Amino acid sequence: MKWILAILLVVSTVESAEAQSKKFGFRWPVRVVEGKKYDLNPLFSHWQTATNAVTNSPWMAVVGNVVGYNGGWIVEGNITAANGVQTHQKVLIRNPPAFEKDRLDAAWAKTKAISDSDTHYNGRVTPENGKQQEEFSKILAEIPNSNTTNGIIYRADFFALSTGKLVNGMPEFDFGLISQ
């Protein structure tokens, strides 16, 4: 368990949440929502350089933690429009990138199980847990995450389309399907 804590400390000090957001937010530039294809490259360019204003885009940056499920993910965090207006709220995300969260959750469970089973090594890195540590570090670098008292959890950090609807009092967004 000691080596997991060492990894978490290193990862959390190496990259701030803001730096991670700039790194992760601009993935998957082409999406399909309700049969319509969207090219988010102009929006991504605007966010990265603050040029070519895109002030009326229904696509917004969603950064926060998954706090529940209701026909999609309930995410609590910061929602930022292209014009810079930001709110902190709970939102419903339809068609979320569950494959990414599942990958992080599986890696965390496997890493924790190996760490718990290696108690007879008194926290020393063995070839087995050293390889697992390396794999988990790679996944942490690829997938947005938060370090909590309960371990590593997935952190939503992506753009989603505002549908303009409310579901149980929460604004509804659609991540869409990733396309080429």
DRENLUM-796097 format. One record per atom (N, C-alpha, C): residue in one letter; x, y, z. Coordinates in steps of 0.2 Angstrom, whole numbers, plus 5000, padded with zeros to 4 digits. Example, Ala and Ser with C-alpha at 12.3 -4.5 7.8 and 13.67 -1.06 7.14 Angstrom:
A506649725039
A506249785039
A506649845039
S506449895035
S506849955036
S506450005039
! end
This chain:
M500449945000
M500050005000
M500450065000
K501050065003
K501550125003
K501750144996
W501850094992
W502050114985
W501450154981
I500850134983
I500250164979
I500250234982
L500350244988
L500350314991
L500850354988
A501450324987
A502050364984
A501850384976
I501550334973
I501350354966
I500850414966
L500350414970
L499850464971
L500150524972
L500650524977
L500950594979
L501350624973
V501750574970
V502050604964
V501650624959
V501150594957
V500650614951
V500350674953
S500050684960
S499750744961
S500150804962
T500750794963
T501250854963
T501550874957
V501550824952
V501850834945
V501350874941
E500750864941
E500250894937
E499650924941
S499550994941
S499051024944
S498351004941
A497751014944
A497151004941
A497051044934
E497351104935
E497251154929
E497651124923
A498251104925
A498651074919
A498351014916
Q498150974921
Q497750914918
Q497150924914
S496750974916
S496250994912
S496451024905
K496951054904
K497151084898
K497451024894
K497650974897
K497950914893
K497350864891
F496850854895
F496350804894
F495750834890
G495550894891
G494950924889
G494850924881
F495450914877
F495350924870
F495450854866
R495250804870
R495250734866
R494550734862
W494550684857
W493950664854
W493650724850
P493950754845
P493750814842
P493150804837
V492950744836
V492350734831
V491850694835
R491250714836
R490750674839
R490150674835
V489650624837
V489050624834
V488550624839
V488050674839
V487450674844
V486850674840
E486450624841
E485750614838
E485850614830
G486350584828
G486450574821
G486750634817
K486950684821
K487250744818
K488050744820
K488450754815
K489150754816
K489450824818
Y489850824823
Y490150894825
Y490850884825
D491150934822
D491850944822
D492050994827
L492350974833
L492551024838
L493151054838
N493551044832
N494251074831
N494251144832
P493751184829
P493751254829
P493651284837
L493251244840
L493051264847
L493751244851
F494051194850
F494651174854
F495151224852
S495251254846
S495751304844
S495551364848
H494951384848
H494751444852
H494951434860
W494851384863
W494951374870
W495751374871
Q496151344866
Q496851344867
Q497151414866
T496951454861
T497251514859
T496851574861
A496251574862
A495751634864
A495751674857
T495751644851
T495651674845
T495051644842
N494851674836
N494251644833
N493651634837
A493451684840
A492951684845
A492351634843
V492151594848
V491551544847
V491151554854
T490751614854
T490451634860
T489751604861
N489451574855
N488751554856
N488751474855
S489251444856
S489351364855
S488951334861
P488551284859
P488151244864
P488651194867
W489251184865
W489751134868
W490051174874
M490151144879
M490451174885
M490951124888
A491351154892
A491851114895
A491551084902
V491651024903
V491350994909
V491950964913
V492050984919
V492650964923
V492350954930
G492350884933
G492150874939
G492150804941
N491850784946
N491750714948
N491150684947
V491150614945
V490450574944
V490250564951
V489650584952
V489350584959
V488750534959
G488450514953
G487950474953
G487750454946
Y487150414945
Y486950384939
Y486250394938
N485950414933
N485250424932
N485150424924
G485250374921
G485150374913
G485750404910
G486250414914
G486950444912
G487350454918
W487850494917
W488250514923
W487950574926
I487950584933
I487850644936
I488550674938
V488750724935
V489350754937
V489250824941
E489650824946
E489650894950
E490350924949
G490250984946
G490951014945
G490851084941
N491351104938
N491351164934
N491051154927
I490651194925
I490351194918
I490551264915
T490951264909
T491251324907
T491051334899
A490651394898
A490451404891
A491051434887
A491051434881
A491551464876
A491751534878
N491151574880
N491251644882
N491651654888
G491751604892
G492151604898
G491651604905
V491051604904
V490551604909
V490651534912
Q490751534919
Q490751464922
Q490351464928
T490051404929
T489551384935
T489851324938
H489651314944
H489851254948
H489151224949
Q488951164947
Q488351134947
Q488351054946
K487851024947
K487750954945
K487350954938
V487650914934
V487350904927
V487250834925
L486850814921
L486750754918
L487150744912
I487550694911
I487950684905
I487650614902
R487350624896
R487150564892
R487650544888
N487750484886
N488250444882
N488950464885
P489050454891
P489750474894
P490250424891
P490950444892
P491450404890
P491550354895
A491150304896
A491150254901
A491750204900
F491950194894
F492550154893
F493150184896
E493250244897
E493850274900
E493750264908
K493250274911
K493150274918
K493250194920
D492950154916
D492950084917
D493750054917
R494150084913
R494850064912
R495250094919
L495050154921
L495350174927
L495150134933
D494550124934
D494250084939
D494550014940
A494649984934
A494949914934
A495649914936
A496049964933
A496749974935
A496849984942
W496350034945
W496450044952
W496249984957
A495749944955
A495549884959
A496149834958
K496449824952
K496949784952
K497649804956
T497749864955
T498349894959
T498249884966
K497649904969
K497549894976
K497549824978
A497249774974
A497349704976
A498049684976
I498449694972
I499149674972
I499449704978
S499349774979
S499649804985
S499449774991
D498849754992
D498549724998
D498849654999
S498949614993
S499249544994
S500049544995
D500349604994
D501049604995
D501349625002
T500949615007
T501049635013
T501749605016
H501849545014
H502449505016
H503049535014
Y503049585009
Y503649615007
Y503749675010
N503349695015
N503449755020
N503449815015
G503049825010
G503049885006
G503549895001
R504049845001
R504549844995
R504249834989
V504549864984
V504349854977
V504649784974
T504149734972
T504349674970
T504349674962
P504649634958
P504549634951
P503749634949
E503349594953
E502649594951
E502349664952
N502349694958
N502049754959
N502449814956
G503049804955
G503449854951
G503149864944
K502949814941
K502649814934
K501949844934
Q501549824939
Q500949844940
Q500949924942
Q501449944946
Q501550014947
Q501650054941
E502050024936
E502250064930
E501650064926
E501250014925
E500650014921
E500150064924
F500050064930
F499550104933
F499750184932
S500350194933
S500650264932
S500450284925
K500550244920
K500450254913
K499650274912
I499250234915
I498550244915
I498350314918
L498650324924
L498550394927
L498750454923
A499250444919
A499450494914
A498950504908
E498650454907
E498150454901
E497450474902
I497250464908
I496550464910
I496450524916
P495950564915
P495950614920
P495650584927
N495950604932
N495750574939
N495850624944
S495550604950
S495650634956
S495850594962
N496250614966
N496550574972
N496050594978
T495650544980
T495250554986
T495450514992
T495150524997
T495250485003
T495050405002
N494650394997
N494450324995
N494850294989
G495350334987
G495750314982
G495750354976
I495950324970
I495850364964
I495150354961
I494950414958
I494250404955
I494350444948
Y493850424944
Y493850454937
Y493650534938
R493850574934
R493650644934
R493450664927
A492850684927
A492550704920
A492950764918
D493250764912
D493550824909
D493550824902
F493050844899
F492850844892
F492350894890
F492250904884
F491750944881
F491050904880
A490550934881
A489850904880
A489350954878
L488850934874
L488350974871
L487850984875
S487651044877
S487051064881
S486451054877
T485951014879
T485351004876
T484851054877
G484951094882
G484451144884
G483951124888
K483951054890
K483451024894
K483651014901
L483151014905
L483250994912
L482950924914
V483350894918
V483150824920
V483250824927
N482650814931
N482650814938
N483050884941
G482950934937
G483150994940
G483951014937
M484250964934
M484950964932
M484950984924
P485351024922
P485451034915
P485750964912
E485450954906
E485650894902
E486150914897
F486750864897
F487250874892
F487250804888
D487550804882
D487650744878
D488350744876
F488750694879
F489450684877
F489550664869
G489050624867
G489050604860
G489450544859
L489450524853
L489850464851
L490450484848
I491050454849
I491650474846
I491650454839
S491850494835
S491950474827
S492550504824
Q492650484818
Q493250504814
Q493150564810
! end
